Amino acid sequence: MEKEKTVTNIKEITANPAPLGLMGFGMTTILLNIHNAGFFELNAMILGMGIFYGGLAQVIAGIMEFKKNNTFGTTAFTSYGFFWLSLVALNVIPLMGYGEVANSLSMAAYLFMWGLFTLFMFIGTLRINTALQVVFGTLTILFFLLAIANFTGSSLTLTIAGYEGILCGFTAIYAAMAQVLNELYGKTLLPIGERKVQDRLLNLSA
């Protein structure tokens, strides 16, 4: 006599880490690009945000996305968290006497590679929602503008990149708060243009 098979369904009940990662990215991006736009010098405020909120908070969000079996979220938040930590290191390491200051050509290469990575991630957002398409689309433009500014030494391009980066940061904040408020109220207060695709992508409640 065959034994009856028992099927156990495990429901994921952990919180959505995407708003944490998006807020860490968005707020830090705005503050850095206010500097790039020429309003104040690079200082400890930006470095502190880069280490703790832009850096560590995003890495934590990426680890949480790993727990939710989300390859896109894990790759995005962990990568951009370490981007912020590496950017801070590029500024701090020379001051500690452990390396030469990165010249404009090396910074252009650094920013170009991040732009290339972000371009591929943008393609991924075409399967998620409109809000993230805007975030990653504006971020791709930002990285390439910053790469061009460093390569050419154009202060005008850097200023334009600063304003574009401020816009990018605010789109990330919108995407984060839309998820938080929509979940809390159980309805769409802030639309994000949800795509009907659930193949292990970001769990974004409209």
N, C-alpha and C positions, 0 to 999 in steps of 0.2 A: 504493500500500500504506500503510495507516494505521500511524502510529507507536504503539508500545505506551505507554500512560500509566503514569507512575510516581507512586505516592502515598507521601508522606513523613509519618509520624506523629511529632510532637514530644512527648516525655514531659516533664512538669514534675517536676524533681528538686530544686527549692529547698525549704528547710525551711519548716515551718508557723510563721508569725509571730504567730499568735493568742495563744499563751501569753505572749509578751513583752508584748503590748499589754494583756492581761488582768491580768498581774502589776503592770505599771506603774499601771494604773487601781486595782486592788484595794488594794495597799499604801498608796498615797497617799490613797485614800478613807478607809481605816481611820484613818490618822493625823490627817487633818483632822477627822474626826467624833469622835475622842476629845476633840479640842478643843471641838467643838460640844456634846458631852455634859457639858462643864464640868470636865475633868480638868486641863487646862493652857491657858495663853494661846497665842494665835497667835504663832509665833516663826519664827526662821530655819530651823529643821529642816523645818517644813511648807513654807515657801517654797522651800527647796532641793529637796525632793522634788517639789514642784509643777512646778518648772522642768525638772528633769532626768529623773526617772523617770515621773511622771505626765504630763509634757509631752513632752519630746523623744523618750523611748522609745516613746510611743504614736504620735507622728508618724512615726517610723521604721517602726514596725509597719504603719501605714497605707500608707506608700509601698511596703513589701514586699507588702502585699495587692494593691496596684495591679498589681504585676508578675505576680501570680497570677490576674489578671483577676477579682478579687473585689470587686464594687461595694459590698456590705454592709460587708465588713471595712475597705475603704478609707474609706468614709464614717464608720463608727463610730470607728475608732482615730484617724484624722486629726482629726476633729471634737473628740473628748474630749481629745486631746493639746493642741489649741489652747484648749480650755476651761480646762485647768489653767494654761496660759501666760497666758491673759487674766485668770484669777482672781488670779494672782500680780501681774500688771500693775495690777489694780485696787487692790491694797494698796501697791505700790511707787511708782507714778506720783505720787500726792499727796505722798509723802515727798520726792520729787525736785523738787517745786514746779511740776509741769507740768499740774496739774489739781486740782479740788476733790475731796474725799473723797466717794465715792458714798453717797448717803443711803439710808435703808431702803426708800423707795418705788422708787428706781431699781434697787436690788438685788433687790427682789421681782419687778420686771419681767424682769430678767436671768435669775433663777432659773426663773421661769415659762416663759420661752421655751425654756430648756434642758429643762425638764420636758416641754414640748410635743414638742420634737424627739425626746426619749427615748421618749415614748409611741408615736410612729410607728415608731421602731426596734424597740420591743417587739413590735409587730405583725409585723415582719419575722422576729423570732426564733421565731414560731409555725411557721415552715417549717424551723427548724434543729434545735434540741434543747432538752430540758427545762432543762439547766443554764443556758443563756443566757437562757431565759425568766425564770428566777428572778433572774438578774443584772439584766436590763433592767427587769423588773417592780419589783424593790425600788429600783432607781435612779430610776424614774419617780416612785414614792412619795416618795423622798428629796427630789428637786427640788421637788415641790409642797409638801412639809412645810416646806422651807427658805424657799420663797416666802411661804407663809402666816406663818411666824415673823417674817420681815422686814416683811411688810405690817402685821401686827397688833402687832408688838413683844412677842410672847409668849415669855418665856424658857422656859416649860414646853414649848411646841411645839418650840423649838430643841433642848432637851434630848432630847425624844423623837426628833427628827430625827437627833440625834447617835448614839443607840443603833441606830436603824434603818440609818443609814449604815455603822456598824461591821459590821452583819450583811451589808449589800450588798457591802462590800469583801471579806469572807470568802467570799461566794459566788463572786466573781470569781477569787479565789485558788484555790478548789476547781476551778473550770472550767479554769483554766490548768494546774494540776498534774495534773489528770485526763488532759489531752491529752499532756503530757510523759511521764508514767509509763505510760500505756496504750500509747503508741508504743514506748517503750523495752523494755517487757516483752512486747510483741506480743499482749497480751490485755487484757481489761477488768478493771483493778484498781479503778478509781473510775468508776462508771457516770455517764453524762451524758444518757441518754435520747435517743440519736441518732434523727433522723428520716431516712427513706430518700429524701432529696431532694438532688440533686446539681447543680441548675441555678445554677452559679456562686455558691454560698454558701460559708460558711466550711468549710475542709477540716478537720473535727474527727474524728479517729480515735477510735473507741470502744474 
